């Protein structure tokens, strides 16, 4: 079977959640796809060494100035359609084979519409609806996203398949002590810090996290050396977060790193005292999994998909309560027995998620919708 895959997001130089999902899933599909031919579509060549498992895959490099998905990829689908098309991190092109599969990661724009520009919200709504009803099957990252698709758009549950992602950070490359110290010094994190990693945007509930940290500082429950590190680029409507982080009474204790390279992520994550993720809504929450995988205890929200990811390894709190967030953080940093249990259980939970298992489920889906199905 000829399987076409949109790899346009995977080849980007600065990747966040959906781009990393695309990259790691494509790599795993290349490892698992014996007996099938993979054809990867993108607008520019991938960086050398980005896809070591995909040497036998066919590449279609198709430069195009704008509207690459709906114009250039559509033309390719009309002229040279694969047996199955898979789009892991965007919308289906307007022209696509009947046997098409798409991943819908989340419906956060419906839960928090004010966190998106009007045109972006319209496009997300249109693109998700179009993809969900045009695809033969929809891959979702979690039961929470499946529930949202069924409730919001009436997508039949039998047309969805849950395929859990896995961690995207390369934890096998362990930063040495000197590298971690250099990263801390360069980014100004200090020796002890609480970490958030991801785009700075309202949906992540970072103003509440900053306020919770302020409560811990004012009550003396964290000492003067502990900092709050917000690692990631500023997204849409981040002004409130930046104002809160730069408030005179807390500015010296909050570190804004900007976008963090993949080389620094490992050092930042491994060196954290705790990982804090009080997000209002997540389709999956990869950073929670990545923190647990490297032995960092996690405080996260008890909403959306995060209980599926953190399970009984993460300390789950009500994101609407600043006091609950502060209490959760304090429990993790002050109770060594609790920390040890969380770290050990977190590694177990994280290792139960794998890209090869995800790829097997996705490949089974391709077979179920492909020729002869």
C-alpha positions in Angstrom: 0.0 0.0 0.0 1.2 3.5 -0.9 0.8 5.8 2.2 1.2 9.5 1.6 2.0 11.6 4.7 2.1 15.4 5.0 5.5 16.0 6.6 5.4 19.8 6.2 5.2 20.5 9.9 7.8 17.9 10.8 10.6 19.6 8.8 10.2 23.0 10.5 13.3 24.2 12.3 11.5 25.5 15.4 9.1 22.8 16.5 6.5 22.9 19.3 3.9 20.3 20.2 2.1 19.4 16.9 5.3 19.7 14.9 7.2 17.3 17.2 4.2 14.9 17.2 4.4 14.8 13.4 8.2 14.3 13.4 8.3 11.5 16.0 5.2 9.7 14.6 6.6 9.7 11.0 9.9 8.3 12.3 8.0 5.5 14.1 5.8 4.8 11.0 9.0 4.4 9.0 10.2 1.8 11.5 6.8 0.0 11.5 5.8 0.2 7.8 7.4 -3.0 6.4 5.5 -4.1 3.4 4.2 -0.6 2.7 5.6 2.4 0.8 5.7 5.8 2.5 5.7 8.9 0.4 6.5 12.1 2.4 5.3 15.5 1.2 6.9 18.8 2.3 7.6 22.3 1.0 11.4 22.1 1.7 14.0 19.4 2.1 14.4 18.1 5.7 17.5 18.9 7.6 20.2 16.3 7.3 19.8 13.5 9.9 16.2 14.5 10.8 14.7 11.3 9.6 17.3 8.5 10.0 14.6 5.8 10.0 13.1 7.0 6.7 15.8 6.3 4.2 13.5 4.0 2.1 10.7 6.5 2.1 9.9 8.5 -1.1 10.1 12.3 -0.8 8.1 14.8 -2.7 9.7 18.2 -2.1 7.2 20.8 -3.5 8.1 24.4 -2.9 5.2 26.8 -3.1 4.8 30.4 -1.8 1.4 30.3 0.0 -1.5 28.0 0.7 0.8 25.0 0.3 -1.8 22.5 1.8 -4.9 23.6 -0.1 -3.2 24.4 -3.4 0.1 22.6 -3.9 -0.7 19.4 -1.9 -4.2 19.3 -3.5 -2.7 19.4 -7.0 -0.4 16.5 -6.0 -3.4 14.5 -4.7 -5.2 15.0 -8.0 -2.2 14.1 -10.2 -0.5 11.4 -8.1 -2.8 10.2 -5.3 -1.6 7.7 -2.8 -3.7 4.8 -1.6 -4.1 6.5 1.8 -3.3 10.1 2.8 -2.4 10.9 6.4 -2.2 14.5 7.8 -0.7 14.4 11.3 -0.6 18.0 12.2 -2.8 20.2 10.1 -6.0 20.1 8.0 -6.7 17.9 5.0 -6.1 19.5 1.6 -9.2 20.5 -0.3 -8.5 17.7 -2.8 -7.7 14.4 -1.1 -8.2 10.7 -1.6 -11.3 9.1 -0.2 -9.1 7.1 2.1 -7.7 9.9 4.1 -6.8 10.0 7.8 -6.2 13.1 9.9 -5.1 13.7 13.5 -7.2 16.2 15.5 -5.1 17.2 18.5 -7.6 19.4 20.5 -10.5 21.7 20.4 -9.1 24.4 22.7 -10.4 27.2 20.5 -14.0 26.1 21.4 -13.2 26.1 25.1 -11.3 29.3 25.1 -12.3 31.3 22.0 -10.9 34.6 23.4 -7.4 33.1 23.3 -7.4 33.2 19.5 -7.6 35.9 16.9 -11.0 35.9 15.1 -9.7 34.7 11.8 -7.5 32.0 13.4 -10.5 30.8 15.4 -12.7 30.7 12.3 -10.0 28.7 10.4 -9.5 26.3 13.3 -13.2 25.7 13.5 -13.6 25.3 9.7 -10.5 23.2 9.3 -11.4 20.8 12.1 -14.9 20.4 11.0 -13.8 19.9 7.3 -11.1 17.4 8.2 -13.3 15.5 10.7 -16.1 14.9 8.2 -13.9 14.5 5.1 -11.5 11.9 6.6 -12.4 8.2 6.6 -11.1 8.1 10.1 -9.9 10.6 12.7 -6.9 9.9 15.0 -7.2 11.6 18.4 -4.5 12.0 21.1 -6.9 11.3 24.0 -10.3 10.2 25.2 -10.9 13.8 26.1 -10.4 15.0 22.5 -12.6 12.2 21.2 -15.3 13.3 23.7 -15.0 16.9 22.5 -15.3 15.9 18.8 -18.4 13.9 19.4 -20.0 16.5 21.6 -19.1 19.6 19.5 -19.4 18.4 16.0 -21.4 15.1 16.2 -18.5 13.1 14.8 -19.5 9.4 15.1 -17.3 7.8 17.8 -16.7 4.8 15.6 -15.0 7.1 13.1 -12.3 8.0 15.7 -9.3 6.1 17.0 -7.3 7.0 20.1 -3.6 6.7 19.6 -1.6 8.1 22.5 1.6 10.0 21.6 4.8 9.6 23.6 7.6 11.8 24.8 9.4 13.8 22.1 12.5 14.8 24.1 15.6 12.7 23.6 16.3 11.7 27.2 18.8 9.1 26.1 21.2 12.0 25.6 21.9 12.8 29.3 23.2 16.4 29.8 26.4 16.3 31.8 26.8 18.4 35.0 28.9 21.0 33.1 26.3 21.4 30.3 23.5 21.8 32.8 25.4 24.4 34.8 26.2 26.3 31.6 22.5 26.3 30.6 21.4 27.5 34.0 23.9 30.3 33.9 23.1 31.4 30.4 19.3 31.4 31.0 19.5 32.8 34.5 17.5 30.1 36.1 19.5 29.7 39.3 20.2 26.4 41.0 16.6 25.7 42.1 13.6 26.4 40.0 10.0 25.5 39.2 9.6 25.0 35.5 6.8 25.6 32.9 7.7 24.7 29.3 5.6 25.7 26.3 4.1 28.6 24.5 3.1 31.5 26.7 -0.6 31.9 26.1 -3.8 32.4 28.2 -4.9 28.7 27.8 -1.9 27.6 29.9 -3.2 29.5 32.9 0.2 31.1 33.6 -1.1 34.2 35.4 -2.5 31.8 38.0 0.8 30.0 38.2 2.6 33.3 38.7 0.1 34.3 41.4 0.5 30.9 43.1 4.3 31.4 43.1 3.8 34.8 44.7 1.8 33.2 47.5 4.6 30.7 48.1 7.1 33.5 48.2 5.1 35.8 50.5 4.3 33.0 52.9 7.9 32.0 53.1 7.2 28.4 51.8 9.9 28.8 49.2 13.3 30.2 50.1 15.0 33.1 48.4 16.9 30.9 45.9 13.9 29.3 44.2 12.8 30.9 40.9 9.9 30.3 38.6 11.1 29.7 35.0 8.6 30.2 32.1 10.4 28.7 29.1 8.8 29.3 25.7 8.0 31.9 23.2 5.2 34.4 23.8 2.1 33.5 21.9 -1.1 35.4 21.0 -2.5 37.5 23.9 0.6 36.9 26.1 0.6 40.5 27.3 -1.2 39.7 30.6 1.3 36.9 31.3 4.3 39.2 30.6 2.9 42.0 32.8 2.3 39.5 35.7 5.8 38.1 35.3 7.4 41.6 35.2 5.4 43.0 38.3 7.9 44.8 40.5 7.4 42.6 43.6 8.0 39.3 41.7 10.1 40.2 38.6 13.4 39.2 40.2 12.1 35.7 40.9 10.5 34.9 37.5 12.7 34.0 34.5 11.4 34.4 31.0 13.7 32.4 28.6 12.0 32.9 25.3 12.0 30.0 22.8 14.2 27.2 24.1 16.2 25.1 21.6 16.1 21.3 21.7 19.7 21.3 23.0 18.6 23.3 26.1 15.3 21.5 26.8 16.9 18.5 28.3 19.1 20.5 30.6 16.2 22.7 31.7 13.8 19.8 32.3 16.3 17.6 34.1 17.4 20.4 36.4 13.9 21.4 37.5 12.8 21.0 41.1 9.2 20.5 39.8 7.3 20.9 36.6 4.2 23.0 36.8 1.4 22.7 34.2 -1.8 24.3 35.4 -3.3 24.5 31.9 -7.0 25.1 31.5 -7.2 22.6 28.6 -5.0 20.2 26.8 -5.6 17.7 24.0 -2.8 15.6 25.4 -0.1 17.5 27.3 3.3 16.2 26.1 5.4 18.3 28.5 3.8 16.5 31.4 4.9 13.1 30.0 8.4 14.4 29.2 8.9 15.8 32.7 7.9 12.5 34.3 10.1 10.5 31.9 13.2 12.4 33.1 12.4 12.0 36.7 10.9 15.4 37.5 7.7 15.5 39.7 4.7 17.1 38.1 1.9 19.4 39.3 -0.8 19.7 36.7 -4.5 20.5 36.2 -7.2 17.9 36.9 -9.0 18.9 33.6 -9.3 17.7 30.0 -6.7 15.0 29.0 -4.2 15.7 31.8 -5.5 13.0 34.1 -5.1 10.5 31.2 -1.4 11.5 30.9 -0.4 12.1 34.5 -2.5 9.3 35.9 -1.6 8.7 39.6 2.0 9.9 39.1 1.2 13.6 38.9 -0.2 15.8 41.6 -3.4 17.1 40.1 -4.9 20.4 41.2 -7.9 22.6 40.4 -6.6 25.2 37.8 -9.3 27.7 39.0 -7.8 27.8 42.5 -4.5 29.7 42.9 -4.4 28.4 46.5 -4.7 24.8 45.2 -1.9 25.3 42.7 0.3 26.8 45.4 -0.5 24.0 47.9 0.3 21.4 45.3 3.6 22.9 44.4 4.5 23.2 48.1 3.6 19.6 48.8 5.9 18.4 46.0 8.9 20.5 46.9 8.7 20.0 50.7 7.8 16.3 51.1 10.8 14.1 50.1 8.8 10.9 50.5 6.1 12.2 48.2 8.7 13.4 45.7 10.4 10.0 45.6 7.1 8.2 45.0 6.0 10.6 42.3 9.4 10.4 40.5 9.4 6.6 40.5 5.8 6.3 39.4 6.2 9.0 36.8 9.0 7.1 35.1 6.7 4.0 35.0 3.8 5.9 33.6 5.9 7.7 31.0 7.5 4.5 29.7 4.0 3.0 29.2 3.6 5.5 26.3 5.6 4.7 23.1 5.8 6.0 19.6 6.0 2.5 18.2 2.7 1.6 19.9 1.2 4.8 18.5 2.5 4.0 15.0 1.1 0.5 15.1 -2.4 1.8 15.9 -2.1 4.4 13.2 -0.9 1.8 10.6 -3.8 -0.5 11.5 -6.1 2.5 10.8 -4.5 3.0 7.4 -5.1 -0.7 6.6 -8.7 -0.5 7.8 -9.5 2.4 5.4 -7.2 1.5 2.5 -7.8 -0.5 -0.7 -9.9 -3.5 -0.2 -11.3 -2.3 3.1 
